[in-house]
Amino acid sequence: MNPRVTLTVTSLLSILLFAFHWADEVSRGMEPGTISAFGGILILVVWLTGTLVLGDRRSGYIISLIGGILGLGVLVLHMTGKGMVGGRIPPNSTGAFFWVWTLIALGSTSTISAILAARALWILQRGQSR
């Protein structure tokens, strides 16, 4: 598969998983569902713009790289401290599996996106230096 297509697919999948995970946290009361949470919408809009509108440009790759790193950061933040199951979410609560699954899937797809975006930037830089 073409690396650019793979980057687009993994970025879109990461965006979808981030939205599912965030919506699950809002529905559980872990995150505010108020206008103060508008930053998350802004993140999604910028990430989608970088993936869909600026996909083959340096700025699109940079946005995808940052989005991939931040997506992995969500996993890391939840795995440290009391953020994972057993802390704020009881282990056998309804929906705990979905919450954890989206978190793991988000971390995985975001990491692949970050790697592919970094690779694309590297290839772009090498091509321009010649």
N, C-alpha and C positions, 0 to 999 in steps of 0.2 A: 504494500500500500504506500502511496505517496506520503512522505513525511509531513507535508503541509496539510493534507487532508486529515491525517492522523492527529496533528496538532489541533485542527479545528474541531474534530470530533471529541477529543479528550477535554478540550477547553469547554465546549458546550456541555458535556457530561458533568464536568466539575461545577459549572455554573448551576446546572439543574440540581445537583446533589447539595450544593451550598444553600440553594433556596429551600429545598425540602428540609434540610437540617435546621435552618433558621426558623422556618415555619413551625416545625415541631417544637422548638424551644419556646417560641412565642405562645403556642397553644398550651404548653405546660406551665406557663408563667415564669419561665426561667429568664426570658428576655422581655423587655417592655414592647407592647404592641401599639405604641403611641407614635406621635410625630417625631419624638426624639430618636427613634430608631431609623430615621430617614437616611442615615449614613449607610446602612446596609443596602438600601435601594440604589444609592449613588454608586456603591461598589459594584453591584450587579450591572448597572447601566454602563459604567466605564468598561468593565470586563467584557460585556457583550459587544460593545462598540469596538474594542480592540480585536476581538475574535472575528466578528462578522464584517465590519466596515473597513478596518485597517489591517485585515488579515495578512497580506503579503508585504506590508511595509515594516520598516524598522520599528516604528512606534507601536504597531500591532504586536510584533514579537516581544517588545519590552513590556507592554501591558499584559500579555499572556504569561510572560516570565514572572512578573510581580504577582499576578493572580494565582499562578501555580504555587509560588512560595507562600502566599497568604493562605491558600487553601490547605497546604500542609501545616501551616501554623495553627489552623483551627484544631487539627488533630493533636498537635503537640500541646497546645494550651489545655485541651480537655484531658489529656493523659497525665498531666502534672497536677498535683494537688488534689482537690476534691471534685474535679470536673467530670470524671468518668462515672460509670455506673457504680453505685455504692456510696457515692458522695451526695450529689443533688438528686440523682434518680435512683430509686430503690431497685435492686437487681431483678425482681420478679414483677415489676410494674408493667401495666399495659403499655405497649409501644416501646419498651426499653430496647428490644431487639432491633427495631427499625431505626431508632436513634443512634445506636452503636453502629449498625450496618452503614448508615449514610455517612457517619463520621469516618469509618475505615475506608469506604469507597471513595469519599471525597479526598482523603489524604493520599490514596493510591493514584487516582486519576490526576490530581493536581501535581503530584511529583512527576508523573510522565509528561504532563503539559510543560512544566518548568524545564525538564530536560530537553524536550523537543524544541522549545522556544530558544533556549540557550544554544542548542546546536544550530538552529536556523540563523541566529545572530552571528555565530562563529563563522558559518559558511558565507553569510552576507559580507562580513568584515574581510574575510580572506579573499573573496571575489573582487572587492573594491580596492584592495591593496596591491593587486597585481597589475 
